[in-house]
Amino acid sequence: MSPVAPLTFAHGPSWRNRLALAPLTNMQSGSDGVLSDDEYRWLVRRGEGGFGQVMTCAAYIRDDGHTFPGQLGAAGDQHSEGLTRLAAGIRATGAVSSLQLQHGGRRADGALGAKVGPWDDDAKGVTALTTEGVEQIVADFAAAAALAERAGFDGVEIHGAHGYLLAQFLDARNNLRTDRYGGDPENRRRVIVEVIDAVRAATGPDFQVGLRLSPERYGIPPADAIDLARQVLADARIDYLDLSLWDAFKEPADPGFAGRSLLSCFTELPRGDVRLGAAGKIASAADAEAILGQGTDFVLIGTGAIIHHDFAARALADPGFVADPQPVTAQRLRDEALGPAFIEYLSTGWDDFVV
Ligand SMILES: Cc1cc2nc3c(=O)[nH]c(=O)nc-3n(C[C@H](O)[C@H](O)[C@H](O)COP(=O)(O)O)c2cc1C
């Protein structure tokens, strides 16, 4: 499938092509989660650069989920005005907009509230959520999705990846809860399924709902990740599943799944009208075409879109397009509409990004 082809969904608007901006934490907003001009400019520029969908960074859904300095918030009415401006700005570029909804759980920074998680951890100052506490988390994800819809976003992505709160529930080593949210695999994935249902119930029929999962690491047995994907693809309550693979071409780390690509464990699952996307090391038009050719419906571009605001436009126009390699200069990133806080984060938080 060519990246140029538009992509339709069971709910919400079509994307003009199959290249999506990956969610990218950029630390550019206020300490109160209010959108800054720098964060607005960074994202709107990616819409202008031709992406079919522009997704925000992980935005915290309530104060105790706050994870990064300068993280965008979706935690209440104080965030509405900025989100409304952002949704309108992205829409004006012709891209579909999505707000990524996240709660840091054990990995929250504690800046705005005491840390909570699936289990107690005195050393990290984390208190286990009660059963009612988990139910409240589900309700708070739904409230954040409703806030996004009121602000004019076309959809949200539920962040179930990268070891944040929802992924922490999937951790087979540590989630030994004895209520319905822990213990066996079905219980461990229940919170994610309930969040999907609650988000759907809180939003209208034209609202696009995605889910991001990491199939490896963070204590998640690959077989559990595959079973969860099988379930959410079959349920058809989400519009798309976004697989965060870090390297979309890799083999599974688990020797039990060796000899095939990690991606193929998911593309082979029946999925009806639910779309499947993947992210990780897609750095050229040929890479995008290859991952689409392996049976995905869309691809997400992270690093390549930091380096080229118009990665999408270039890749769609030229099958030979290859993103410039890292590291790049700070001036280059300024020219690509990154503000100082994002450049500082890339310099200090990531290897070999900035010269
Ligand atoms: C600076 C940076 C920030 C990121 N922030 C997020 C985030 O907020 N939410 C998320 O789900 N993934 C996040 N990721 C992961 C990306 O969405 C993407 O999956 C990953 O970078 C692999 O794609 P790439 O090889 O094209 O960069 C981040 C990655 C980078 C490099």
Ligand as a Chemical Component Dictionary entry (heavy atoms), coordinates in Angstrom:
data_LIG
# 
_chem_comp.id                   LIG 
_chem_comp.type                 NON-POLYMER 
_chem_comp.pdbx_formal_charge   0 
_chem_comp.three_letter_code    LIG 
# 
loop_
_chem_comp_atom.comp_id 
_chem_comp_atom.atom_id 
_chem_comp_atom.alt_atom_id 
_chem_comp_atom.type_symbol 
_chem_comp_atom.charge 
_chem_comp_atom.model_Cartn_x 
_chem_comp_atom.model_Cartn_y 
_chem_comp_atom.model_Cartn_z 
_chem_comp_atom.pdbx_ordinal 
LIG C1  C1  C 0 11.987 12.948 22.069 1  
LIG C2  C2  C 0 10.992 11.825 22.080 2  
LIG C3  C3  C 0 9.823  11.963 22.805 3  
LIG C4  C4  C 0 8.868  10.931 22.817 4  
LIG N1  N1  N 0 7.691  11.103 23.478 5  
LIG C5  C5  C 0 6.711  10.175 23.412 6  
LIG C6  C6  C 0 5.432  10.419 23.978 7  
LIG O1  O1  O 0 5.129  11.480 24.526 8  
LIG N2  N2  N 0 4.511  9.418  23.865 9  
LIG C7  C7  C 0 4.784  8.219  23.246 10 
LIG O2  O2  O 0 3.918  7.343  23.183 11 
LIG N3  N3  N 0 5.992  7.992  22.659 12 
LIG C8  C8  C 0 6.935  8.945  22.721 13 
LIG N4  N4  N 0 8.135  8.753  22.065 14 
LIG C9  C9  C 0 8.291  7.568  21.180 15 
LIG C10 C10 C 0 7.916  7.964  19.742 16 
LIG O3  O3  O 0 6.537  8.223  19.625 17 
LIG C11 C11 C 0 8.285  6.866  18.720 18 
LIG O4  O4  O 0 7.512  5.733  18.943 19 
LIG C12 C12 C 0 9.763  6.498  18.793 20 
LIG O5  O5  O 0 10.568 7.660  18.813 21 
LIG C13 C13 C 0 10.202 5.612  17.629 22 
LIG O6  O6  O 0 10.016 6.262  16.399 23 
LIG P1  P1  P 0 11.265 6.928  15.602 24 
LIG O7  O7  O 0 12.308 5.853  15.459 25 
LIG O8  O8  O 0 10.652 7.375  14.314 26 
LIG O9  O9  O 0 11.759 8.066  16.438 27 
LIG C14 C14 C 0 9.119  9.742  22.083 28 
LIG C15 C15 C 0 10.308 9.608  21.371 29 
LIG C16 C16 C 0 11.232 10.640 21.341 30 
LIG C17 C17 C 0 12.480 10.485 20.511 31 
# 
loop_
_chem_comp_bond.comp_id 
_chem_comp_bond.atom_id_1 
_chem_comp_bond.atom_id_2 
_chem_comp_bond.value_order 
_chem_comp_bond.pdbx_ordinal 
LIG C1  C2  SING 1  
LIG C2  C3  SING 2  
LIG C2  C16 DOUB 3  
LIG C3  C4  DOUB 4  
LIG C4  N1  SING 5  
LIG C4  C14 SING 6  
LIG N1  C5  DOUB 7  
LIG C5  C6  SING 8  
LIG C5  C8  SING 9  
LIG C6  O1  DOUB 10 
LIG C6  N2  SING 11 
LIG N2  C7  SING 12 
LIG C7  O2  DOUB 13 
LIG C7  N3  SING 14 
LIG N3  C8  DOUB 15 
LIG C8  N4  SING 16 
LIG N4  C9  SING 17 
LIG N4  C14 SING 18 
LIG C9  C10 SING 19 
LIG C10 O3  SING 20 
LIG C10 C11 SING 21 
LIG C11 O4  SING 22 
LIG C11 C12 SING 23 
LIG C12 O5  SING 24 
LIG C12 C13 SING 25 
LIG C13 O6  SING 26 
LIG O6  P1  SING 27 
LIG P1  O7  DOUB 28 
LIG P1  O8  SING 29 
LIG P1  O9  SING 30 
LIG C14 C15 DOUB 31 
LIG C15 C16 SING 32 
LIG C16 C17 SING 33 
# 
